[in-house]
Amino acid sequence: MLASDIRDLSEADVRSRIAELEEELFRLKFRSATETLESPLKLRHLRKDVARLNTVLREKQLAAPKQSSGAPASRSKRPAKRARR
């Protein structure tokens, strides 16, 4: 699955796709513990697809506040550190 294809999906579609792939990954891991898999590389591909989906989902979440308000979101500053005695 390409990132450009994922970016075309809505946030809800991305979340549902993540859930589907995580379920498939769980089943495949369970099966790999009990028997040999036909394609062990499928585990790696599923993990990378889930990571790719999570990355695009995070991009969408970060882009949403910028689109909703014209001003950039203010960053909270940390309190100043105390001077040591």
C-alpha positions in Angstrom: 0.0 0.0 0.0 1.5 3.3 -1.0 1.4 6.4 1.2 -0.1 8.4 -1.7 -3.1 6.0 -1.8 -3.5 6.2 2.0 -3.6 10.0 1.9 -6.6 9.8 -0.4 -8.6 7.9 2.3 -10.6 9.6 5.1 -9.4 9.4 8.7 -12.1 6.9 9.5 -11.1 4.7 6.6 -7.5 4.8 7.7 -8.5 3.8 11.3 -10.6 0.9 10.0 -7.8 -0.3 7.8 -5.3 -0.2 10.7 -7.7 -2.3 12.8 -8.0 -4.9 9.9 -4.3 -5.1 9.4 -3.6 -5.4 13.1 -6.1 -8.3 13.4 -4.5 -10.0 10.4 -1.1 -9.5 11.9 -2.2 -11.0 15.2 -3.6 -14.1 13.5 -0.4 -14.5 11.4 1.8 -14.2 14.5 -0.3 -16.7 16.3 -0.1 -19.1 13.3 3.6 -18.6 13.0 4.1 -19.8 16.6 2.3 -23.1 15.9 3.3 -23.8 12.3 5.5 -22.6 9.5 4.1 -20.0 7.3 4.0 -20.1 3.5 5.2 -16.5 3.3 7.0 -15.3 6.5 7.7 -12.0 4.8 4.0 -11.2 5.0 4.6 -10.4 8.7 7.1 -7.7 7.8 4.8 -6.3 5.1 1.9 -6.0 7.4 4.0 -4.3 10.1 5.2 -1.8 7.6 1.7 -1.2 6.2 0.4 -0.5 9.8 3.3 1.9 10.4 2.7 3.7 7.1 -1.0 4.0 8.0 -0.2 5.4 11.4 2.2 7.9 9.9 -0.4 9.2 7.5 -3.0 9.3 10.2 -0.7 11.4 12.4 0.0 13.7 9.5 -3.7 14.2 9.0 -4.2 14.9 12.8 -1.4 17.5 12.8 -2.7 19.2 9.6 -6.3 19.5 11.0 -5.6 22.2 13.6 -3.8 24.3 11.0 -6.7 24.1 8.6 -9.4 24.9 11.1 -7.8 28.1 12.4 -6.0 30.7 10.5 -3.5 31.4 13.3 -0.8 28.8 14.1 -1.4 26.9 17.3 0.6 28.4 20.2 3.1 26.2 21.8 3.0 25.9 25.5 6.3 27.0 27.1 7.9 25.1 29.8 8.3 26.8 33.1 11.8 28.3 33.6 14.3 26.1 35.4 15.2 27.1 38.9 18.7 28.2 39.6 20.7 25.9 41.7 22.0 27.0 45.0 
